[in-house]
Amino acid sequence: MGWLVLVVVGVVLWWWSLALTLAAYQGERMPMWTAATEAPRRAIALRAVGAAAVVFGTGMFAAVWGQPGWVAAVAAGVFVSLTLVAPHLVAVARHNRDVAPRA
């Protein structure tokens, strides 16, 4: 159960990082596929720690079930894609849509 808590904490840190970055880009478009140049330093640190916690926690949680290592790797990849990457892309796309287009 402890590994699952680590995963949840990692997801919360990732989303907090995204909220800080979107706030830094208030009123202007945020890059979709490249690193945000104006992201606050703590947003970058939160994103790194959150991603590490999610990957490590998901891998260890799968290992607790007695699954082989490749199952843990696949589980971590799927979980990261569904809870971090896809929602991140949607949030940035919505932010960029709401910001007035450049002239």
C-alpha positions, 0 to 999 in steps of 0.5 A, a space after each residue: 500500500 505504501 508504494 501506491 501512496 508514493 504514486 499518488 504523491 508523485 501525480 499530485 506533485 506533477 499536477 502542481 508543477 503543471 499548474 505553476 507552469 501554466 500560471 507562469 504563461 498566463 496570457 501567452 502561449 505555452 510550448 507543447 512539445 518543448 521545455 517551457 523556458 519561463 517555468 519557475 524553478 520549483 515547477 521543474 523540481 516538482 515535475 522531476 520529483 513527481 515523475 520519479 516518484 510515479 515511475 518508482 512507485 508504480 514499478 515497486 507496486 507491480 513488483 509487490 504483486 510478484 510480477 516479472 520486471 517487464 510487467 512493472 515496466 509496462 505498468 509504469 509506462 501505461 500509468 505515466 502515459 494515462 495520468 501524466 503525459 496525456 492530461 498534460 497535453 490536454 491541459 496545455 492545448 486548452 491553455 493555448 486555445 484560451 490564449 488569444 492567437 498571436 498577430 
